[in-house]
Amino acid sequence: MVKDNRVLALMDELAPKWGERELAAENAGATRLEPTVVAELRASGILKAPLPEALGGWGSSLFDCCTAVRTLARHAPSTALALAMPWGNTAIARLPANVIPSALRPAQQKGAEWVAAAVGAGKILAVANAEPGSHGDLQQTKTTAKQDKEGRIFLSGRKAFATFGPDADYFLCAARSGDVVDGFFVARQAHGLTLDSAWDAWGMRSTASVGLTLENAEAASYYGHPGALSGVNARHWSTVLFAAIFVGVGDGAVTLGASSVGKEAIWARGKLAEHALELEAAWGFVEAVAMTDAWPFPARSMERAKCAKTFAARSALAAAASGLVVGGSRAYAASGRAGKLVADAMAGSLVRPPVSHFMDELASSVGR
Ligand SMILES: Cc1cc2nc3c(=O)[nH]c(=O)nc-3n(C[C@H](O)[C@H](O)[C@H](O)COP(=O)(O)OP(=O)(O)OC[C@H]3O[C@@H](n4cnc5c(N)ncnc54)[C@H](O)[C@@H]3O)c2cc1C
């Protein structure tokens, strides 16, 4: 049952418009989202979807948010990937108090209120956890966090792939203090934070997923409570949202492919039907994991979330490649959607966990 379909209704209205603007912007060479899309993201209230109603949000479920980003990704893959980042961060405000030790509950409440105030004001909470060579694995974090005598925390290190780049207001940055990898929000304008401008990706071009450097940049807030990023948190939201995005990218390729072939094109239609079936299987996987409303999120469910993301990413890439084949020479235009969908689908192999690394893990556990 859909508890609150506000997010779905709004997305049905926005996704086609945002899709047109994304394609036009990327064809014009833009490497960040079109400014009116960013303005509507902030003003529409959609950033508040995962925030609990008690904190002024919409209280949308993970499954509703997955359905909404699937819809968006059919039209606007880069915008969908960008939206998943703040949504994933905002979900930390849903953490029930009783799943963490009582001593940490006041800190978690403060962290959740900080997120609610930022998101309520239309601020974009981006993610800058990945580092050069870390493959998106938090345990590989080299960025350091140091506390001064007044209790202020300063971060130093390098980050790779921070989607939203110059349009972000804060970045969630993983940083190590001793053995613990913790999460901190750092303001884009913080002294000591610089963005690079080297974003020149093949797909998801307008996500502006830039690198950044932190040189004693002060943290504005913890991600939730101290220890949350390596302990009890809401990171499964991002993994499942990524899975939903790539189902949507695959859907977009099947729909586009079907619109370009006649009824007599039996092989092409059969090929697209096979992809549609596989994408439905991927969606069933996403749905099963998204419906697991358990805190802390069980380890077995997290493994399934990674499987769902991997399956969706592979299915999307295969569907997008077939879409290009069946579309023929019209689909071959550099400014068309078919080629863009292949390039965008390719990002599914990279976002965490990267497909090659996750498949290594799976392969080594086969039969155990
Ligand atoms: C479109 C897109 C958007 C993303 N958005 C985000 C985001 O918002 N937040 C986030 O935390 N992660 C983001 N990621 C990163 C993602 O989650 C994974 O961490 C990353 O894709 C893993 O890829 P990899 O294994 O090739 O990375 P790595 O090998 O870890 O490489 C990461 C980056 O560092 C460079 N690099 C690698 N080794 C070195 C080295 N020794 N010296 C210098 N540079 C090096 C690589 O060329 C690459 O640009 C995004 C990825 C993509 C493709």
The ligand as an SDF file (V2000), in Angstrom:
LIG
                    3D

 53 58  0  0  0  0  0  0  0  0999 V2000
   28.6840    9.2710  -12.0480 C   0  0  0  0  0  0  0  0  0  0  0  0
   29.2430    8.9530  -10.7010 C   0  0  0  0  0  0  0  0  0  0  0  0
   28.8400    9.6730   -9.5930 C   0  0  0  0  0  0  0  0  0  0  0  0
   29.3720    9.3890   -8.3400 C   0  0  0  0  0  0  0  0  0  0  0  0
   28.9770   10.1420   -7.2710 N   0  0  0  0  0  0  0  0  0  0  0  0
   29.5460    9.9330   -6.0590 C   0  0  0  0  0  0  0  0  0  0  0  0
   29.2210   10.7700   -4.9530 C   0  0  0  0  0  0  0  0  0  0  0  0
   28.4210   11.6850   -5.0630 O   0  0  0  0  0  0  0  0  0  0  0  0
   29.8580   10.5450   -3.7840 N   0  0  0  0  0  0  0  0  0  0  0  0
   30.7890    9.5420   -3.6190 C   0  0  0  0  0  0  0  0  0  0  0  0
   31.3140    9.3830   -2.5230 O   0  0  0  0  0  0  0  0  0  0  0  0
   31.1090    8.7340   -4.6590 N   0  0  0  0  0  0  0  0  0  0  0  0
   30.5150    8.9200   -5.8510 C   0  0  0  0  0  0  0  0  0  0  0  0
   30.8740    8.1260   -6.9270 N   0  0  0  0  0  0  0  0  0  0  0  0
   31.9720    7.1550   -6.7210 C   0  0  0  0  0  0  0  0  0  0  0  0
   31.5090    5.7270   -6.6180 C   0  0  0  0  0  0  0  0  0  0  0  0
   30.6580    5.5430   -5.5240 O   0  0  0  0  0  0  0  0  0  0  0  0
   32.7210    4.8080   -6.4820 C   0  0  0  0  0  0  0  0  0  0  0  0
   33.5150    5.1660   -5.4140 O   0  0  0  0  0  0  0  0  0  0  0  0
   33.6140    4.8750   -7.7010 C   0  0  0  0  0  0  0  0  0  0  0  0
   32.8400    4.9340   -8.8490 O   0  0  0  0  0  0  0  0  0  0  0  0
   34.4610    3.6570   -7.7020 C   0  0  0  0  0  0  0  0  0  0  0  0
   35.1370    3.6130   -8.9350 O   0  0  0  0  0  0  0  0  0  0  0  0
   36.6270    3.0500   -9.0160 P   0  0  0  0  0  0  0  0  0  0  0  0
   36.6880    1.7180   -8.3530 O   0  0  0  0  0  0  0  0  0  0  0  0
   37.1020    3.1810  -10.4140 O   0  0  0  0  0  0  0  0  0  0  0  0
   37.3060    4.1450   -8.0970 O   0  0  0  0  0  0  0  0  0  0  0  0
   38.7760    4.4430   -7.7260 P   0  0  0  0  0  0  0  0  0  0  0  0
   39.7620    3.5230   -8.3990 O   0  0  0  0  0  0  0  0  0  0  0  0
   38.7920    4.5220   -6.2630 O   0  0  0  0  0  0  0  0  0  0  0  0
   38.9460    5.8810   -8.3970 O   0  0  0  0  0  0  0  0  0  0  0  0
   38.2390    7.0000   -7.9690 C   0  0  0  0  0  0  0  0  0  0  0  0
   38.8320    8.2030   -8.7020 C   0  0  0  0  0  0  0  0  0  0  0  0
   40.1620    8.4160   -8.2940 O   0  0  0  0  0  0  0  0  0  0  0  0
   41.0390    8.3080   -9.4030 C   0  0  0  0  0  0  0  0  0  0  0  0
   42.2050    7.5750   -8.8750 N   0  0  0  0  0  0  0  0  0  0  0  0
   42.2860    6.2580   -8.5870 C   0  0  0  0  0  0  0  0  0  0  0  0
   43.4930    5.9750   -8.0690 N   0  0  0  0  0  0  0  0  0  0  0  0
   44.1780    7.1320   -8.0160 C   0  0  0  0  0  0  0  0  0  0  0  0
   45.4580    7.5030   -7.5610 C   0  0  0  0  0  0  0  0  0  0  0  0
   46.3000    6.6110   -7.0470 N   0  0  0  0  0  0  0  0  0  0  0  0
   45.8090    8.8030   -7.6620 N   0  0  0  0  0  0  0  0  0  0  0  0
   44.9780    9.7240   -8.1470 C   0  0  0  0  0  0  0  0  0  0  0  0
   43.7460    9.4410   -8.5990 N   0  0  0  0  0  0  0  0  0  0  0  0
   43.3560    8.1640   -8.5290 C   0  0  0  0  0  0  0  0  0  0  0  0
   40.2840    7.5840  -10.4790 C   0  0  0  0  0  0  0  0  0  0  0  0
   40.7160    7.9520  -11.7670 O   0  0  0  0  0  0  0  0  0  0  0  0
   38.8670    8.0550  -10.2090 C   0  0  0  0  0  0  0  0  0  0  0  0
   38.6390    9.3230  -10.7770 O   0  0  0  0  0  0  0  0  0  0  0  0
   30.3390    8.3610   -8.1870 C   0  0  0  0  0  0  0  0  0  0  0  0
   30.7380    7.6210   -9.3080 C   0  0  0  0  0  0  0  0  0  0  0  0
   30.2010    7.9180  -10.5390 C   0  0  0  0  0  0  0  0  0  0  0  0
   30.6570    7.1160  -11.7320 C   0  0  0  0  0  0  0  0  0  0  0  0
  1  2  1  0
  2  3  1  0
  2 52  2  0
  3  4  2  0
  4  5  1  0
  4 50  1  0
  5  6  2  0
  6  7  1  0
  6 13  1  0
  7  8  2  0
  7  9  1  0
  9 10  1  0
 10 11  2  0
 10 12  1  0
 12 13  2  0
 13 14  1  0
 14 15  1  0
 14 50  1  0
 15 16  1  0
 16 17  1  0
 16 18  1  0
 18 19  1  0
 18 20  1  0
 20 21  1  0
 20 22  1  0
 22 23  1  0
 23 24  1  0
 24 25  2  0
 24 26  1  0
 24 27  1  0
 27 28  1  0
 28 29  2  0
 28 30  1  0
 28 31  1  0
 31 32  1  0
 32 33  1  0
 33 34  1  0
 33 48  1  0
 34 35  1  0
 35 36  1  0
 35 46  1  0
 36 37  1  0
 36 45  1  0
 37 38  2  0
 38 39  1  0
 39 40  1  0
 39 45  2  0
 40 41  1  0
 40 42  2  0
 42 43  1  0
 43 44  2  0
 44 45  1  0
 46 47  1  0
 46 48  1  0
 48 49  1  0
 50 51  2  0
 51 52  1  0
 52 53  1  0
M  END
$$$$
